[in-house]
Amino acid sequence: MIKPLWVIIPAAGVGQRMQANCPKQYLPLAGQTILDRTIDIFISHPLIAGVLVGVGENDAYWSDSKWQQHDLVHMFVGGKERCDTVQKGLRYLLDTVDVMQQDVLVHDAARPLLSQAALNRIIHHTSDQGALLAMPAKDTVKLQVLGQPLVDATLDRGTIWLAQTPQKFPAQALLDALQQAQAYGVVVTDECSAMEFSGWHPDLVIGESSNIKITLPEDLLIAEALFSYILDSNSKCNS
């Protein structure tokens, strides 16, 4: 029997590549903010115990969130980097909820198109090495000459997967791994990177192409189109 899982959503970044006048997680997507749409994915799921949202120290937008006073949503002040925010979220859980050995999910604030089917796959997947949603590479992948815009080699895309979120690991083990990586000065861009540094080999669980991370302005246009398509498809199915 699976115990309901907590979700940590690091949302303390400013999203500089988006070139917007507010942090990208607060940009509008189909009438709501990206962050509110992301939180919405988890709220009604029966195997989600709660959602922890790590916002920036000087965040001026969270107070307007529709989830700001929801019983299952808890806000905390995040850190400078993603790994700092996730660590603070894990400490919050370890101090207030008995989740030391229990798995937790970490999900990008700017992935508002995660489907319930993909969420169910990662929740129900069992592994003693943790797991993450990911997609096999479809494009030909080139390795760049260091420091130059030149091709050095073509990689075997058959062994390359593109990481997504949520990623799922035991709370205490993930905190230990993030702390260890930080102590050694290792830059980790996701939770799986920290677990790899600790010697883990997490399972790859098939994700979805639509589970995009909104990073650049064009990503927001793609997300708007996908969201409209999903809404239209759902309305046709229900009619």
N, C-alpha and C positions, 0 to 999 in steps of 0.2 A: 504494500500500500504506500503510495507516494504522499508524503506530508506536503502541505501547501508551502510554496517557496516565496521568499522575498526577492524583490527586484530592485537593483540599484541602478539609477539613471544618472550618470554624471552629466550635469548641465551647467558647469561653471565656466565653460570656454566662451570666447567672443566670436569665433568663426571668422577670422580675418580674411580668408580667401573668398568669402561670400561678398565682401565689399558692400555691406549693408550698414544702415544707420542704427542698427540694434543687433544684439547677439542673434545668430541665425536661428536658434531654437525658438525665438519669439517672432519670427516672420510668419505672416499668415499663410495658411494652406487650407483652401476650401472653407473659409469662414472661421477657422480657429487657428491658434498658433500651432506650429510644428510640435512643440513640446506637449501641448494639451492633447493633440491627436496621438502622440506616442504613448502618453499615460493611459489614454482611453483603451488601448490594445489590451491592457492587463487588468483593468478594474473589475470587469465582470467575469473573469476567468475563475472557475471554482478551485483551481490549484494555485492561485496566487494569494499569499497571506497579506501582502502589503507592498507598497511602492515607496522607495526612498529616493528623493530627488535632491541632488547636490547642486546648489546654485552658487553663483559668484558672491563674493563678500559684499560688493556694492550693487547687487542686483536690484534694479528698479522696476522689474516687470512681473516677477513671480506673484506679487500681491494681487494682480489682475487675473491670475489663472482661475479657470472654472473649478479646478481641483484643489484650490488653496485650503479649503476647510473640509475636505472629504476625509472621512474616518480612516480610510485605508491608505491615504497619501500623507507622507511625512517629509518635511523639508529640513535640510541641514546645509550649513555653509561649507562649500567644497574648498579645494586647495588650488594651488597655482597650475598644476598639471593634472591630466586625467588620472594618473596613478595615485596622486595625492588625494583626489576626491574619492576614488574608490576605496582607498585605505580608510578614510574618515567614515565612509558609509559602513564599511565592515566593522570598524570599532564600535560604531553606534549600535549595530545589530548585536555584536558580541556582548556589549554592556547592558542591553535592554531586553534582548530576546535570546532564548536558549537555542542558538543556531551553530554552535562551534563545529560540529561534525556534519551539519546539514548543508546541502547544496544551496547556493544562491545564484541568481541570474544577474548578469550585468548587460545592460542594453544601451545602445547609443541614443542620445536624446534626439538626434536628427535622422532616425530611421522610423518614420511614422507609418510605413506601409507593410510592416510585418503582419503576415496573415495568421489567423487562428490555427490553421493547419500546420504552419511552420513552427509556431509556438508550441503546439502540442507535441510535435516531433522532438524538440529539444527537452521539454519537460519529462516526457515518458522514456527518453533514451537513458539507459543505465550503463554506467562505466565507472571503474575505479580510477580512471585517469582524467575524468572530466570530459567535456564536450563543447563544441561550438558549431553554429550553423556556418556553412561555407558552400561555395559553388565551384565546380571544376572550371578551370580556365578554358574559354572557347577561342580566344584570339591567339595568334602567334605571339610569343613573348620574346622580346629582345633584351639582352643584357647590354647596358651602356658602358662605354669606356669611361673609367673614372675621371670625372672632371671635364669631360668633353662630350659634345652632342653627337657621338659616333657610336655605331653598333659594334660591340665586341664579340657577341655570339648570340645564337638563337637557342633558347632553352627548350627542354622537352615539356610541352604544356601538359602532357599526360600525367605529370607528377606535381602540377601546380594547382593549388586551390586558392580562391579569393575569400578571405575571412569576412564573416558577417557577425552580427549579434542577434539574439542573446548568446552569451557564453556562460557555461554552467560549471562551477567548481565548489568544493567544500569551503565554507566560509573561512575557517582558521587556516587551512592550507593555502588559500589564495592570499590572505593577508600576509602570511609568512613569506610567500614567494615574492610578492610586491616589495616587501621590506628588504629582502635579500638582494633583489635586483637593484634597488635604489642604493643600498649600501655599497655595491660593487660598481656603481656608476653606469649600469646597463640601462639603455633607453628602451622602454617597452611601449609599444603603440597600442597594444590591447592586453587583456588579461592572459590570454593564451601564451603570449610572448614571455610573461613572467613565469608561468608554469613550465614552459619549455626550458627556461634557464635553470629551473630547479630540478630538471631531469624528467619531467612528465611528458607523456606522449598522448595528448588529448584526442578523442575521437572526432572525426569529421562527420557531421550530420548534414545531409543535403538541405540547402536553403532554397531560396527562390530569387530569380532575377529581379523581381519587383521589389525585393527588400533592399532598396538602394539607400545609401547614406547621402543626405543633402549636404554638399560641400561647396559647390560652385553655383553661380547664378543659373546656369542651364539645368542643373539638377532640380531646382525648384520648379522649372517649367515641366520637366519630365514627371516629377511627383504630382503636379496638378493634373496632368493628362492621365496618369495612372489612376489617381484617385477618382476622377470623373468616370473613367472606364469601369472601375470597380463598382461605383455607386449605380451606374447604368445597368451593369450586368446583374447586380443584386435586385434592382427594381423589376427587371424582366423576369427573373426567376420567381419573384414573389407575386407577380401579376397573374 
